[in-house]
């Protein structure tokens, strides 16, 4: 599965993260309770591996992600 970075950003903001900074082409987000920031590139299509890594950081599974994404 691949999605556009702007759509993934909408998801990240929806789950309570806020934009912290940008380094190169990578956007960095944070929210209370995370052990590390959520990081993804401004690429047309974000690859599945990057999505899966960030879902682990958020403590979410793929099903939750898809349910939220469907409702955005």
C-alpha positions as CSV (number, residue, x, y, z in Angstrom):
1,X,0.0,0.0,0.0
2,X,1.2,3.5,-0.8
3,X,-0.5,6.8,-0.1
4,X,0.4,10.4,-0.9
5,X,2.3,12.1,1.9
6,X,-0.4,14.8,2.3
7,X,-3.0,12.2,3.0
8,X,-0.7,10.5,5.5
9,X,-0.2,13.9,7.1
10,X,-4.0,14.3,7.5
11,X,-4.0,11.0,9.4
12,X,-1.1,12.0,11.6
13,X,-2.8,15.3,12.5
14,X,-6.0,13.5,13.2
15,X,-4.4,11.1,15.7
16,X,-3.2,14.1,17.7
17,X,0.4,14.7,16.5
18,X,1.6,18.2,15.7
19,X,4.2,19.3,13.2
20,X,7.6,20.0,14.8
21,X,10.0,20.7,12.0
22,X,11.2,19.7,8.6
23,X,14.7,18.4,7.8
24,X,15.5,18.1,4.1
25,X,12.5,16.4,2.6
26,X,11.4,14.7,5.9
27,X,8.6,16.0,8.0
28,X,8.8,15.4,11.8
29,X,5.7,15.2,14.1
30,X,5.3,14.6,17.8
31,X,2.7,14.0,20.4
32,X,2.7,13.3,24.2
33,X,3.3,9.7,25.1
34,X,5.5,8.7,22.1
35,X,8.9,7.3,22.6
36,X,10.1,8.7,19.3
37,X,8.9,11.2,16.6
38,X,6.8,10.3,13.6
39,X,8.9,10.9,10.5
40,X,8.1,10.6,6.8
41,X,9.3,12.1,3.6
42,X,7.5,14.5,1.3
43,X,7.3,11.9,-1.5
44,X,4.5,11.5,-3.9
45,X,3.8,8.0,-2.5
46,X,4.9,6.9,0.9
47,X,5.9,3.2,0.9
48,X,4.3,0.6,3.1
49,X,7.5,0.1,5.2
50,X,7.4,3.8,6.3
51,X,3.7,3.6,7.1
52,X,4.2,0.4,9.1
53,X,7.1,1.9,11.1
54,X,5.1,5.0,12.0
55,X,2.1,2.9,13.0
56,X,4.3,0.9,15.4
57,X,5.6,4.3,16.8
58,X,1.9,5.3,17.3
59,X,0.9,2.0,18.8
60,X,-1.7,1.4,16.1
61,X,-2.4,-1.6,13.8
62,X,-3.1,-1.5,10.1
63,X,-6.9,-2.0,10.6
64,X,-7.2,1.0,12.9
65,X,-5.2,3.0,10.3
66,X,-7.4,2.0,7.4
67,X,-10.6,2.7,9.4
68,X,-9.4,6.2,10.3
69,X,-8.1,6.8,6.7
70,X,-11.5,5.8,5.3
71,X,-13.3,8.4,7.4
72,X,-10.9,11.3,6.6
